[in-house]
Amino acid sequence: MPKVSNEKKNLHRLAGEFLVASRLTQRGYMITLQWGNTISYDILAFDKKGNVAFLEVKSAAAHARRWVLQKKYANPKSDSIPLKKRFICCVDLAVRQEEPHVYVFPASVVAKGLDYYFNGRFPNSDSYHLSLDFRPQGRTKIPGVQTVGERIDADFYLEKYDAFGIDPILH
C-alpha cells in the first residue's frame, strides 16, 4: 500500500476538523477551533450557561471506520479535564457516494473499545487504531465474537452531538 504524504494527512485532518465545526454550528452550537497545541483539543463547544465540551477530531480517509489514535486514549483518566466533558469525533472520510460520517464518542467509550480490541494488552507503541469492524486480537476467527463497533454500539454515536451536554443557541 502506498504511503500517504504528510500534506495529504494534513488535508484530511483539516477536512475532519472543519467538517465537525460546520456540523456543530449548523446545529446551533457555539464553538471555537483550537490551533496549535495549547490545550491538545481541536474544538471547544460551549453554551451560555458555561458548559464546555472538549473535542478531539480524528479523520480517516484510507480505511473506513478505522482511526489512528494516540495511546493516551486507552487511559483517559490521565487527563486533567473531567472525563465526561471529553469526546473524540471520529470522521470517516473513506465512505464513498455519500457524506462523511461523524461518530461522536465519549472518551470513555473509545477507551472501552481499545481495551476490548487489545484484550487489555496494549502494544508498546505511541499509537493504536480504533477499528470498528475488527474483532479483538486473538479472537478474530471465533464465530459470534463481536466487532469493536458492535461492542461499543458505535452506530448509536453516529452524529450524536447532543451527548456533549451543551445547549445549542438555536433549536
N, C-alpha and C positions, 0 to 999 in steps of 0.2 A: 504494500500500500504506500503511495507517495506521501512524503512528509508535508504537512501543512505549514506554509510560511508564517512567520511571526506577523506579517502585515495582514494576512488573511485571518489569523486568530484574533488580532486586534479588531478587525472589522466585525467579526462575529460577536465579540464581546460588546462592542458599542451597539450593534444592532439589537442585541438582547436587552441591554440597559435602556435604550431609547424605546424599545417596544413595551417593556414593563412600565416605564414612566408614562408613555402615551396611554396605555390601557388604564392606568390608575387615574390620570387626570380626566380621561373620558368619563369615568365613573364618579367624578366629583371629589376625589381625594386630593388633598394638598400634599405636595411632595417637594423635596429638594434633592438634587443629584449631588453626590459627594465625589469630587475629583481628587485623585491622588490617594495617599494612604493615611489621611488624617484620623479616621476612626475605623477603618477597614470594613466599612459597609458602603454599598453603592448608592442606595437610595434611602432616604428617611421619609416616611409617610406620617402625617400628623393631623390633628384636628384642633378645633378652637378650645377644647377642654384641656388641652395639654397632653393628650395621649400620643405616644410615639411608637412606631414600629420600625425596626432596623432591618433592612432588606439587603441581602447579598444576591446578586444576579449571576447565574451560571448559564452559559449558552453552549449548545452543541449543534453542529451543522453536519458532521461527518456520519454520526450514528444516531438513529432515532432513539429517544428515551434513554440516553446514556450521557452522563456528565462526569467530568473530572473535577474532583473537589480536594481541597487541602485536607490533610489528616486532622486538623483541628475540628472538623465537622463530626468526626467519630466520637469526640468527647466534648459536647457543647457546654458542659458545666464549667469549663475553664475560663469562660468569658466574664467580664465584669458587668455586662449588660444582662438584665434578667432574661432567663430562657424564654419566658412566654412572650417577650417582645421581639424575638429574633426569628427571621424567616429566610428561607432560601428559595428564590424564584428560579426554577429550572425552565429555561426556554428551549424548546425543541424546534430548531430551525431546519431540521432534516426532513420534516414532513413535506410531502410533495402534493401539489394540486389543491392545497388549502392553506389557510392562515397558520402561522406557527402556534404551537400550543405552549401555554404557560402553566406550570404546576407551582402552586403556592404552598410550599411545605413549611410547617413549623420546624425549627431547628431540631427539636426532639424527635420528630418523625424521620428526618434524614439520618440522625444517629442510630435510630432503631433499624432502618433499612441497611445501613452499612454494617452494623453488628450482625444482623441476620445473614447477609451475604458472606461475610468473612468468618462466621461462626465464632465471633469474639476473638479470633486470632488474626490480628491485623499484620500485614506485611511491614517490613522495615522500609518504608517509603514515605516521601513527603506528601504524596497524593494518592487518593483512592478513587475508584469510579463507582458512581451510583448508577446501576444498570437495572432499570425496571423490569426488563424481560429476561433477566438471568435468574437461575436458581442458585441457592447457596453453594459455595465451594465444597467439593466432596460429595455433593448430593444432586448433581446435575442430571443423572440418568435414572434416578429413583422416581417411579411413577407417583403422581399425586402430590409431589413436593411443590409448594407454592413458589412462584417467582417473587422477587423482591417487591415488584409493583403490587402483586396480589396481597402480599403480607402486610404492606403499609397502606393498602387501599388507595393507591396513587390516583385513580380516577376521581375519587372524592375531592381531591385537592386541585383539580383542573379548574383554572380561573377562579379560585376560591379567595377572592380579595377581602371578603368580609371577615376572614379569620384573623385579620390584624387587630380587631377590637378598636378600630378607628371609625369615627363617624364622618361620612362624606359630607361636604358642604352643599352638594346638590343631591337631591333624591329623585 
